[in-house]
Amino acid sequence: MGRWRRPGLLLLLGLLAGACGLALLAYCCARFDRRRRRAPDFQRRLRERRRKEREQAKEHEKELRERKDAAKVQDFFLQEIQLGELWLERGEQKKAIEHLTNAIALCDHPAELMNILKQTLPPQVFEMLEHRLPYVTQRLEAALNEQDPPDE
């Protein structure tokens, strides 16, 4: 027992055991990596995984573009409502109708917006709005179709 009490010898044995463990770990990692790379379907699986990652990245970019476009549409919608209100306050009913019909054409729930406008607008202005709406909706759809890029 006396010979094991040397601090230098214990330190040396500990370092030697640690080095052996580290060497064994490195060997196992290298061996398994080599086996994995030599597998017959490794290249095929790697290409599939990279293809899936590219597709997911494209979908993510598309979602971001749609969000940006949705934000632009929402900003334009709010701007058209505000301009319609402004022109109504100034007494310019035709200009107000133009902006309000643009807003209705962009709205996700046009029936709800029409109900709100029916309650808040004077009857003759609301009637003009109803008559003008189909024309503006058709024009807006045509403009949006022209801006859509062709599908790849």
N, C-alpha and C positions, 0 to 999 in steps of 0.2 A: 503494500500500500504506500509505502514511502516514496517509491519511484514515480507514482502518478500525481504526486502533489506538486510537481514542478509546474509553475505557471507558464513557462515558455513552451513546454511540451504539450500542455492542454490547448494552448492557443494554436500551436502548429497542427495538432490533430483536428481541431475545429475548422481551421482554414482548409485543410486537406479534404475533409468531409464536405464542406461547402463547395469547393472546386469540383469535386467528383459529382455532386448533385447537379451543379450547373452544367457540367459537361454532358451528363446523361439527359438533362432536359433539352439542351441544344441538339443533341443527336436525335432524340425522339421527334422534335419539331422538324428537323431537316428531313428525316426519313418519311414522316407522314406527308409533308409537303411534296416530296418527290413522288410518292405513291399517288397522291391526289392529281398532280400534274400529268402523270403517265396514264391516268385512267382514260379509256377509249372515248368516253363522252364528255371529258372535261372541257374541251374547246367548244363543243356545241352548247353545253350548259352556260359557259361563260358568255358566248355570243347572245344567247337568249336573255340572260340576266341584264346584259348591257343594253339590249334592244328594249327590254321592258323599262329600264331606267330612263332611256331617251324618250320613250312614249309618255311616261309619267311626267317628265320635265316639260314636254310639249303641252300636255293637258294642263299642267300648272300654269304655264305661260298663257294659254288660251283663257283660263279662268281669270287670270289677272287682267288681261285685255278686256274681257267682258265686264269685269268690275269697273274698270276705268271708263268703258263706254257707258255703263249703267249710271255712273256718277255724272258723266257729261249730259246724259239724257235727263237725269233728275235736275241738274242745274238749269238746263234749257227750259224744262217744264216750269220750274219756279220763276224763272225770268219771264216767261210768257204770261204767267198768271199776274205777276206784278205789273208788267206793261199793260195788260188788259185793264187792270184796276186803275192804273194811272190815266189811260185814255178815257175811261168812263168818267173819272173825276173831272177831266177837262172838257167833257161833253162830246168827244170824238167817238161816236158809237161805231162807225165802220172800222176804224183802226182797232178799237177795243175788241170787236167781234173777230177780227183777223187773228189777234194774239190769243184770245180765249179758245178759238177753234184749234189753233196749233197745240195748245196745252191739252185739250180734250183728246186730240188725235194721239198724243204721246202717253196719255194716262193709262195705267194698268186697269183701272176700274172706272171707265168713262160714265157708266150709268150712275154711280154714286156722285161723281163730280157734276153731272147734269142735274141731279136732284138738288144739290147744294146751290148751283147757279140758278135753278128755277126759283128757289126760295129767295135768293138775294138780288137777282136782276129784275129790272122793270119788265113787264110782260112783252112790250114791243121789242125790246133788245133781245130777250130770250127767244122770241119767235125768229128774229133775224139770225140768231146763232144756230137755231135748228135747221134753217134753210141753207146756211153756208157750210155746215159741218160735213156733209158727204163729199163736197168738192175738195175741201181742204184735206180730208182724210185720204182721198184718192191721190191727191198731189203729193202728200207726204210719203205714202207707201211707194209711189213711183220714184221719188228721190232716194229713199232708203234702198230700194232694189238696185239703183244705179251705183250706189256707194259700196254695196256688198262685193267683196272680192270673190272671184270664181273659186269653187271648191277644188281642192287638189286631189 
